[in-house]
Amino acid sequence: MGLDKKPFIIHKDLLCHYSVYFKKAFNGEFREAAESLVELVDTDTTTFGVIVDWLYTQRVPNENGEWAQSSTQQGLDKEELQDPYSTILTSVHIFADRLDMPQLRAATLEKLYTRYTARGVPWYETITMAFENLPATSPLLLFYLHLYVYRWNEGSDGPEEIEMRD
């Protein structure tokens, strides 16, 4: 998993139950089926760790979860993220979309909805990541768009956000 190829050992039946992608990969004529191995080098270990936790518990961690407390993980430097929780949940949502995991997509959307109906808008880094990686029809993109239409305030942007916007 990730650039360092950290292995995750997960029950195949569980992966196949929740993901059409894994079901096809492990039950088709693909190399992954013969080797019982899928390499996902473009997914960071923090994101995949949240996904594995969800596979076994059907719960998306809360903002104060242990995974959100550690300083860095492969692929996502949480010290540099303005909003690590939302950025990681958005990354999980993107992965769930890519690997056709509708229940996980719904769970992350619900957490993000709960978070942002109470306060503010996501940071630009999170919005940019979502719009660069999700299809235009994604409910998460529509939700983020509505948040910005109704809540964005030009005065709340700092110099970096103004530069990104311009």
C-alpha positions as CSV (number, residue, x, y, z in Angstrom):
1,M,0.0,0.0,0.0
2,G,1.3,3.4,-0.9
3,L,4.7,4.3,-2.1
4,D,6.4,2.2,0.6
5,K,4.3,-0.8,-0.4
6,K,3.1,-1.4,3.2
7,P,1.1,-4.7,3.2
8,F,-2.4,-4.9,4.6
9,I,-3.8,-8.3,5.2
10,I,-7.6,-8.3,4.9
11,H,-10.2,-11.0,4.6
12,K,-10.9,-11.4,0.9
13,D,-14.6,-12.1,1.4
14,L,-15.0,-8.9,3.3
15,L,-13.3,-6.9,0.6
16,C,-15.4,-8.6,-2.1
17,H,-18.6,-8.0,-0.1
18,Y,-18.2,-4.3,0.1
19,S,-16.4,-3.5,-3.1
20,V,-17.4,-4.4,-6.7
21,Y,-13.8,-3.6,-7.8
22,F,-12.3,-6.2,-5.4
23,K,-15.0,-8.7,-6.2
24,K,-14.1,-8.5,-9.9
25,A,-10.4,-8.5,-9.2
26,F,-10.4,-11.5,-7.0
27,N,-13.0,-13.6,-8.8
28,G,-12.1,-12.9,-12.4
29,E,-9.3,-13.9,-14.8
30,F,-7.0,-11.3,-13.4
31,R,-3.5,-11.8,-11.9
32,E,-4.9,-10.5,-8.6
33,A,-7.3,-13.5,-8.4
34,A,-4.4,-16.0,-8.9
35,E,-2.1,-14.3,-6.4
36,S,-4.8,-13.1,-4.0
37,L,-3.0,-9.7,-4.0
38,V,-3.9,-6.2,-5.1
39,E,-1.3,-3.5,-5.1
40,L,-2.6,0.1,-4.7
41,V,0.5,2.3,-4.9
42,D,-1.5,5.5,-5.4
43,T,-3.3,5.3,-2.0
44,D,-1.7,6.5,1.2
45,T,-1.7,4.3,4.3
46,T,-3.7,6.7,6.4
47,T,-6.6,6.6,4.0
48,F,-6.4,2.9,3.6
49,G,-6.2,2.4,7.4
50,V,-9.5,4.2,7.8
51,I,-11.0,2.0,5.1
52,V,-9.8,-1.2,6.7
53,D,-11.2,0.0,10.0
54,W,-14.5,0.7,8.3
55,L,-14.5,-2.8,6.6
56,Y,-14.4,-4.5,10.0
57,T,-16.6,-2.1,12.0
58,Q,-18.8,-0.2,9.6
59,R,-17.9,3.0,11.4
60,V,-16.0,6.0,10.2
61,P,-13.8,7.3,13.0
62,N,-14.7,10.5,14.7
63,E,-12.5,13.6,14.5
64,N,-10.8,12.8,17.8
65,G,-10.0,9.2,16.8
66,E,-6.5,7.9,17.3
67,W,-5.8,7.9,13.6
68,A,-6.3,11.7,13.5
69,Q,-3.9,12.3,16.4
70,S,-0.7,10.9,15.0
71,S,1.6,13.5,13.4
72,T,2.3,11.9,10.0
73,Q,1.4,8.9,7.9
74,Q,2.7,7.8,4.5
75,G,1.3,10.1,1.8
76,L,-0.6,12.6,4.0
77,D,1.4,14.9,6.2
78,K,-1.2,15.9,8.7
79,E,1.0,18.6,10.2
80,E,0.8,20.4,6.8
81,L,-3.0,19.9,6.3
82,Q,-5.2,22.7,7.5
83,D,-8.0,20.3,8.3
84,P,-6.7,16.8,8.5
85,Y,-10.0,15.1,9.4
86,S,-12.0,16.5,6.4
87,T,-9.1,16.0,4.0
88,I,-8.6,12.4,5.1
89,L,-12.4,11.7,5.0
90,T,-12.5,13.2,1.5
91,S,-9.6,11.0,0.5
92,V,-11.5,8.0,1.8
93,H,-14.6,9.0,-0.1
94,I,-12.5,9.3,-3.3
95,F,-11.1,5.9,-2.8
96,A,-14.5,4.4,-2.1
97,D,-15.8,6.0,-5.3
98,R,-12.9,4.6,-7.3
99,L,-13.3,1.1,-5.9
100,D,-17.1,1.1,-6.0
101,M,-17.8,0.9,-2.3
102,P,-21.2,2.6,-2.1
103,Q,-21.8,2.0,1.6
104,L,-18.4,3.6,2.5
105,R,-19.2,6.5,0.2
106,A,-22.5,7.1,2.1
107,A,-20.8,6.8,5.5
108,T,-18.1,9.4,4.7
109,L,-20.6,11.7,3.1
110,E,-22.8,11.5,6.3
111,K,-19.8,12.3,8.5
112,L,-18.8,15.3,6.3
113,Y,-22.4,16.5,6.2
114,T,-22.7,16.3,9.9
115,R,-19.4,18.2,10.4
116,Y,-20.2,21.0,7.9
117,T,-23.9,21.5,8.7
118,A,-22.7,22.6,12.1
119,R,-19.9,24.9,11.0
120,G,-17.9,26.5,8.2
121,V,-16.7,25.3,4.9
122,P,-13.8,22.9,3.9
123,W,-10.4,24.3,3.1
124,Y,-9.4,24.8,-0.5
125,E,-6.9,21.9,-0.4
126,T,-9.8,19.5,0.4
127,I,-12.1,21.1,-2.2
128,T,-9.4,20.9,-4.8
129,M,-8.6,17.3,-4.1
130,A,-12.3,16.4,-4.3
131,F,-12.9,18.2,-7.6
132,E,-9.7,16.7,-9.1
133,N,-10.6,13.1,-8.3
134,L,-14.4,12.7,-8.3
135,P,-16.8,12.6,-11.2
136,A,-18.9,15.7,-11.8
137,T,-22.0,13.8,-10.6
138,S,-20.6,13.0,-7.2
139,P,-23.0,13.9,-4.3
140,L,-19.9,15.1,-2.3
141,L,-19.0,17.6,-5.0
142,L,-22.6,18.9,-5.0
143,F,-22.5,19.2,-1.2
144,Y,-19.2,21.1,-1.2
145,L,-20.5,23.4,-3.9
146,H,-23.7,24.2,-1.9
147,L,-21.6,24.9,1.2
148,Y,-19.5,27.4,-0.7
149,V,-22.5,29.1,-2.4
150,Y,-24.2,29.6,0.9
151,R,-21.4,30.1,3.4
152,W,-18.2,31.3,1.7
153,N,-17.0,34.7,2.8
154,E,-14.3,36.4,0.8
155,G,-13.0,38.1,4.0
156,S,-12.2,34.7,5.6
157,D,-9.6,33.9,3.0
158,G,-5.9,34.5,3.8
159,P,-3.2,35.3,1.2
160,E,-2.7,31.6,0.2
161,E,-6.4,31.1,-0.4
162,I,-6.6,34.3,-2.4
163,E,-3.7,33.2,-4.6
164,M,-5.3,29.8,-5.1
165,R,-8.6,31.4,-6.0
166,D,-7.1,33.9,-8.5
